[in-house]
């Protein structure tokens, strides 16, 4: 009976885990195409447009940002994407001749991006 119970828990955890997995490849793809130009591939604010915005692009690997990302999973990423700091992001892109096609963000995309960024940040620390 005990073995059956433990086996059932193991199967349930595998099912739940597979349903909640974020797609890291999609998160990386979105990040590289839409974020790295300012934040850099290392997420440290080292992209080619990092110092062309006012204020300059922040380093997202700091302990303060990492804590906010952990405390509010998905909220930070989605709030930046869906309301890009007023006009800062679009203006920086426009002033530097960068044309970024509109994108219809899905909730899953925000989860994927959050998961990817969290992974990169944890490797940098």
C-alpha positions in Angstrom: 0.0 0.0 0.0 2.8 2.4 1.0 4.7 1.7 -2.2 1.6 2.2 -4.4 1.0 5.6 -2.7 4.6 6.7 -3.3 4.5 5.5 -6.9 1.2 7.5 -7.4 2.8 10.6 -6.0 5.7 10.2 -8.3 3.5 9.9 -11.3 1.4 12.8 -10.3 4.5 15.0 -9.8 5.7 14.1 -13.3 2.4 14.9 -14.9 2.1 18.3 -13.0 5.7 19.2 -13.8 5.4 18.5 -17.5 2.3 20.7 -17.6 3.9 23.6 -15.9 7.2 23.5 -17.8 8.0 26.7 -19.5 9.5 26.4 -23.0 13.1 27.6 -22.5 13.8 27.6 -26.2 10.9 30.0 -26.8 12.0 32.2 -23.9 15.5 32.4 -25.3 14.3 33.1 -28.8 12.0 35.9 -27.5 14.8 37.3 -25.4 17.4 37.3 -28.2 15.0 38.9 -30.7 13.3 41.5 -28.5 15.5 42.2 -25.4 19.2 41.5 -26.0 19.6 44.6 -28.1 19.5 46.6 -24.9 20.0 44.1 -22.1 22.7 42.0 -23.9 23.0 38.3 -24.1 24.3 38.2 -20.5 21.3 40.2 -19.2 23.7 42.7 -17.7 22.7 45.8 -19.7 25.5 45.3 -22.2 23.6 45.3 -25.5 24.4 47.7 -28.3 21.6 50.1 -27.3 22.2 49.8 -23.5 23.7 53.3 -23.1 21.5 54.9 -25.7 18.5 55.2 -23.5 17.8 57.6 -20.6 18.1 56.1 -18.1 20.6 53.5 -19.4 19.5 49.9 -19.5 19.8 48.3 -16.1 21.8 45.2 -15.2 19.1 42.5 -14.5 21.5 40.2 -12.7 21.7 42.3 -9.6 20.4 40.8 -6.4 17.7 43.5 -6.2 16.2 42.5 -9.6 16.7 38.8 -8.9 14.7 39.2 -5.7 11.9 41.1 -7.5 11.8 38.4 -10.2 11.6 35.7 -7.5 9.0 37.5 -5.4 6.7 38.4 -8.3 7.2 35.7 -10.9 5.9 36.8 -14.3 4.7 40.2 -13.0 8.0 42.0 -13.6 8.5 40.6 -17.1 4.9 41.1 -18.2 4.7 44.7 -16.8 7.8 45.7 -18.7 6.7 44.1 -21.9 3.0 45.2 -21.8 3.7 48.7 -20.5 7.3 49.4 -21.6 8.2 52.1 -19.0 6.1 54.7 -20.7 7.7 55.5 -24.1 11.3 54.6 -23.1 11.7 51.4 -25.0 9.8 52.4 -28.2 11.5 55.8 -28.2 15.0 54.2 -27.7 14.3 51.8 -30.6 12.9 54.5 -32.8 15.8 57.0 -32.1 18.3 54.3 -33.0 16.6 53.2 -36.2 15.6 49.7 -34.8 12.4 48.4 -36.3 10.8 45.7 -34.2 7.7 44.1 -35.6 4.7 44.1 -33.2 4.3 40.8 -31.4 1.1 39.3 -29.9 2.3 38.2 -26.5 0.7 35.1 -25.0 0.7 34.3 -21.3 2.9 31.3 -22.2 5.5 33.6 -23.8 5.7 35.7 -20.6 6.3 32.5 -18.6 8.9 31.2 -21.1 10.7 34.5 -21.0 10.6 34.6 -17.2 12.0 31.1 -17.0 14.8 31.8 -19.5 15.9 35.0 -17.7 15.8 33.3 -14.3 18.1 30.6 -15.7 20.6 33.0 -17.2 20.6 35.2 -14.0 21.2 32.2 -11.8 24.2 31.1 -14.0 25.6 34.6 -13.7 25.7 34.7 -9.9 
